[in-house]
Amino acid sequence: MSRLELYERRTYDVAVGEMSQVLNLYASEGWPALEAGNHSRHLVGYFVSDTGPLHQLIHMWRFDSDAQRREFWANLFADEKFIKFAVRLRPLLIRQEIQLLQSAPWGPRP
């Protein structure tokens, strides 16, 4: 049986009319900060909702353990470039939801 992995889904509800600004900010500051700090190595992907609840930016992360996940977020939030981006992003968001998921012991994984 293969090892289970921990996935973290972060869903941000974006203020109506602000998605283009959020996407531009991620493209110009957020993603470059993640890449520069080597923080993107745990990223599965970013997604924008197209049906169901709209105005959502969703990202998925993959970790080997909760300890690795906690260390990752501590390191990311200590990164000055990322925090500079986050301070600009926060006013565009209405709410954030975090869901932790464990991989099933069968089937494909991202």
Secondary structure as GFF3:
##gff-version 3
##sequence-region A 1 110
A	DSSP	beta_strand	6	14	.	.	.	ID=ss1
A	DSSP	alpha_helix	19	25	.	.	.	ID=ss2
A	DSSP	pi_helix	26	30	.	.	.	ID=ss3
A	DSSP	alpha_helix	31	36	.	.	.	ID=ss4
A	DSSP	three_ten_helix	39	42	.	.	.	ID=ss5
A	DSSP	beta_strand	43	48	.	.	.	ID=ss6
A	DSSP	beta_strand	56	63	.	.	.	ID=ss7
A	DSSP	alpha_helix	66	77	.	.	.	ID=ss8
A	DSSP	alpha_helix	80	89	.	.	.	ID=ss9
A	DSSP	three_ten_helix	90	92	.	.	.	ID=ss10
A	DSSP	beta_strand	93	102	.	.	.	ID=ss11
###
